[in-house]
Amino acid sequence: MDANYFLGQDMIDALQNAYDKEISLTGKEIIKQIMDNAVVAKSEEVPMCQDTGFAVVFVELGQDVHIEGGSLEDAINEGVRRGYTDGFLRKSIVGHPLERENTGDNTPAVVYYKLVPGDNLKITVAPKGGGSENMSAIKMLKPAEGLEGVKQFVLDTVLAAGSNPCPPVIVGVGIGGTFEKAAMLSKESLLRAVGTPNPRPDIAVLEKELLNSINNLGIGPQGLGGRITALAVHVNVYPAHIASLPVAVNINCHANRHKEIIL
């Protein structure tokens, strides 16, 4: 419920910065409306967007933790069920992707587990709207395509998305690994505080270059033209096979929602 009601301070700061930099009067007005909407959502404790998302949950389970009393995944789904029901959040999940019958409580969640050292259990909830998720893409580049191929694919993906993911957006990019690892890298990068650079200097430079190139596309807030199409680009990398160069792009709309707790 909190993730859907309260936009993070990192996003509020990023939107204010975008407002200051936007040269289009229409774009500035759109960004102002987004910020005003966040204020209303927070004060009235209502969803900041009508699409309250697929409940995506990242679990970091300490290797010294023992879960008692039942299934951890059942408990997570019960939390999703209660949150989406008690919080009057839109239920958007269909139980069968082809038959399209709504499950009625936004379950099941998509849950990812990572075993880590320690005795803590960290749960991060990241509701992901359908509009931005639908604009995501992955491509298995040839290694010879290199850095320029990566840049071009990212730009092509954002340009093809246009107004559909409700810009200004945050662009998550995963480079390396396998087909599915690249996709996970791109989604995990969106959990980073907006605008926080990758700790690797070369990747931080790439993030800046991509952000500048994306904001030169002219898509602008809500696709109506302007300077600010993206608030940030986050890139995560992982070792790759000698024959592969996977690249994934996962776009998040301005309703960049996540909430975490450590138990």
N, C-alpha and C positions, 0 to 999 in steps of 0.2 A: 504493500500500500504506500509506504514512504517513497519507494522508488518512483512510483507513478504520480505522486503528489508534489514532491519536492525536487526541483532541479538543482543539481550540485553547484556549489559556488564557482568551481572551475568553469562550468558552462556559462554562468552569469557573467563572469569576468571576460570570457571569450566573446560573448555576444556584445558586451559594452565596447570592447576593443574593435569588433567588427563594425559597430555602429559609427564609431569615430572615423574609421577608415573608408567606409562605403561612400562612393562618389555619386551614386544614383539616389535621387530624392525618394523615388519609389522604393528602392532597396532599403534606405534608412527607415522609412515608415514601416516596412515589413519587419525589420529587425526590432524596432520599437514595440510593435504589436506582439512579437514573440516574447520579449522581456516582460511586457505588461501581462501577458497570459500566464507567465511563470509566477508573477506576484499573486494573481487571482487564484491560481491552483494551490499555492502555498497557504494563503490566508483562509480560503474556504475548504481546504483539504478535499479537492476534487482532482480528477485526472488532468494532467497538462495536455493530453491528446486523447481523442476519442478511441484511437487504436492503442489499447493498453498492452498489446504485445503478446508474443509467445514467451512464456516464462523460461528463460535460459539461466541455468544455475551452474556456477563453477564451485566445486568443493575441493578444498585443500585439506586432506585428512592426515593428521600427524600419525606417524607409524607406531607411536606408543598409545594411541587412542583405541579403546575398545567400545564399540557401540552395543548397548544393552537395551532390551525391551522391545525389539522388533527391527524392522528394516529401515535403514537410513533413507533410502529412496522413497519408501512409503510415507515416511515422516515429512519429507520435502514436498511430496505431492499433496499431502494433507494441508501443509502450510499454504501452498498455492491455492488449493481449493477454498480455504477459509479467507485468504486475502482477497481473492477475486470476487467472492460472494459477499463478505462483510464490507468490503471497500467499494462495492457497486462498480467494479471494474468490468469492462466489456469482455465477454467470453468469446474468444476468437478461434478456438481449436476444434477441428473436426477429427473424429476418431479414425476415419479411414480416408486417405488422401483422394480416393476416387469416388467413394459413395457420398462424402461431404456432409455427414450428419454431425452436428455440433455435440461435443461432450457435455456441455452445460455448466462446466466449472473451470474451464481453461486448463484442465489437466489432460494428458500428462505433461510435465515439464521436460525440457531437454536438459539432462544433467551430465556434467563432465567431472570426472574424479582425477585428482592428482595426489599421489602418496608422497608426503614430505616428512623431513625429520621433525621430531618434537611431539608434544602432547596436546596440541590445540586442534580445533576444528574450525576452519574458516569457510564461511559460506558467502558467496557473492551472487546476488540476484541481478540479472541484466535483462529486463523486459525488452524484446526486440520487435518493433513494428513490421508489418508485412510489406509496406510500401518501400522502405529502404532495403529490406532483406531481398526483395525481388530484383533489385538492381545490382546485386552482387554477381561476381563472375570469377572464373578460374581458367587458366590457360597453361598448358605444358609447353613452354618455350624450348627452342633448341638452345643449348648452351652458347652457341656462336652468336645468338641474338644479343646476349649480354645485357649490360646496363641500359643501353638505348632501347632494347626490346622491352625491358621491364617498364621503363618510363612511358613508352608509347602505349603499352597495354593499359596502364593505369589511366592515362589521359583518355584513351578511347572508351574505356568503361565509364568514366565520369561523364564524358560528352554524350554517350548513348543514354545514360540515365537521365540527363537533362533535369527537368523539374520534378520527375517522379518521386525521388526520395526526400522531397521538401527541403531544399537547401535554404540556408547554409548547412552544410553537412560536415561530418568528421569522416575521413577516409582511412580505413584500416587496410594495410597491405601486408601480406605474408609472402616471403620469398624463401624458397628452399624446402627441404624435406621431401615428402611424398605428396601425392595428390591431396589426400585428406589433411596432412600436416600443414600444408600451406594455407588451407582454409581455416584451420584452427588458429594458426599464427595471426591471420588477419583479424579474426574475431576477438582474440585475446588482446590484441593491440588497442582495441577500443575501450578496454577497461582502464587504460592509463589516464591520469588526469589530463584534460585537454591541453594540448600544446607542449606537454612534457617531452623533451627530445629523447630519442634512443641513446643509451649510454655509449654506444659505439660512435666515435666522431664521424666516420665515413657515412654511416646510416643517418645520423642527424643531419648531415649536409644534404643527403638525398631527400629527406623529409622536407627540408626547406625548399629545395629545387622543385619538388613535385607540387608543394603548396602554391608556389609562385606561378607555376605553369597552369595549374587548375584554375587559379583566380584570374588568369589571362584569357580563359575560355569565353568569358562574357555571359555565362549562364545567370549568375546573380541570385539574390534571395528569391525563393519561390519560382525561379526560372524566368523572372521578368526583366532580366538584364542588370548589370552592375558589376562591381569589383569583387564582392565577397561571395564566392560559390562554396568555399570550404573554410571552416574555422581552423582546421588542423589536419595534417596527414601523419599518421602513426605507422611506422614500418617495423615489423619484426622479421628476423632472419633465422635460418637454421641450416646446418650442413646438408648438402644435396649429393645425389649420385652423379658420377662423372658424365652420364648420358642425359641428365635431366636438369631443367631449370623451371620448376613450378612457380607460378605467381598467382596469388588470389587477392581479390579486392572485395572487402566487405564494407559497405557504406552504412553509416548511421545518420539518421536525421537529427535535427536540432533538439528533439526530445531524447537526448542522450542520457538514458536512465540506468543507474546502477546503485546498489546499496549493499554494503557488506557488514558482516558481524563475525567476531572471533569468540568462540565458546571455549 
